[in-house]
């Protein structure tokens, strides 16, 4: 998960308008129209997932438009603002921008495009994929898109990740489970249920994968399992309820497309997920892997251990952990280092040498950062991060335009620091009076 794509990137570093307009041959795709336009389409689709602020995306835009015009009427070319529509980016495992995917015969198995970023390369790849699609159809191997009716008639083989529940199995599976359950109560004769079935099945597979099984999609035939239907007051079909440990079930009243269902499931997952790890910067790999993998990384520079002792340091780390928990849905990375351990990094973030503890929020893709100006407290940090979330707060480029060299250091052992042991100096043979004369 999540990373899914963080929300702060475009607001923190100035929102940019969409890279495409209605006058282009590129079709703008959103969670509202994606299912109808792409998934239910017989056409081959090339879809770019982008962020308006992303420089690589901006450079790709004219080439993407050119390719869309050349392929008009042959292959569909679309674009998703995945910074704005994070649920859609998350659904297809988008981790960086731009990401291009090819939706061919099996729309539920999109392929990653790994070719060049020129219009010629894009067109060549599209025609190659189209040729494969046509050959598959010719040989009768094409899966294509199956409507809900077809999947039901063919035995609904794609329902493998929807868990069927009954009066007998419901309580032991759902009640007191540590996992989150989204349960559809349906009737076999209900038309709306039949329409929902392929969406529910596709969402179940995606949600299982993205949440590592922590959010489960299930179904109950309410005409057979009448005890459950009565217990939960089921009056119409389909009715979807959300079950979480220790809470009363709540009705799901969102959209009925797989992208709507997946988006809500991922929200439920992030609500219940543990906070992100708080890592000490003990090597270059820790910094790079954390900041490259997240839209924003929050870096704290804490006072030297001799200035605070273990209890003082732990109190600062506790504040960071509380903030990581509070903002965990943003999917940010969280790091800390001791004052002086990474002096070059401090200098590149405008901290350097004083004012500890300090905090910087860094966008590693744009190499810009914002500094905490208020107090290093829950209130001060909360105000700082909240301002960033709504696009306020001043930013500056990281010194040198890239992270400096990071030194490998021993991780903190959790103990109070010790002063370095100095050699004793034997002054018994020194004539202090002579020393004084020499100085004069």
Buried (B, 14 or more C-beta within 10 A) or exposed (E): BBBBBBBBBBBBBEEBEEBBEEEBBBBBBEBBBBBEBBBBBEBBBBBBBBBBBBEEBBEBBEBBBBBBEBBEEEBBBBBBBBBBBBBBBBBBBBBBBBBBBBBBBBBBEBEEBEEEBEBEBBBBBBBEBBEBBEEBEEEEEBEEBBEBEEBBEEEBEBBEBBBEBEBEBBEEBBEEBEBBBBBBBBBEEBEEBBBBBBBBBBBBBBBBEBBEEBBBBBBBBBBEBEEBBEEBEBEEBBBBBBBBEEEEBEEBEEBBBBBBBBBBBBBBBBEBBEBBEBBBBBBBEBBEEBBBBBBBBBBBBBBEBEEBEBEBBEEBBEBBBBBBEBBBBBBBBBBBBBBEBBBBBBBBBBBBEEBBBBBBBBBBBBBBBBBBEEEBEBEBBBBBBEBBBEEEBEBEEBBEEEBBEBBEBEEBEEEEBEEEEEEEEEEEEEEEEEEEEEEE
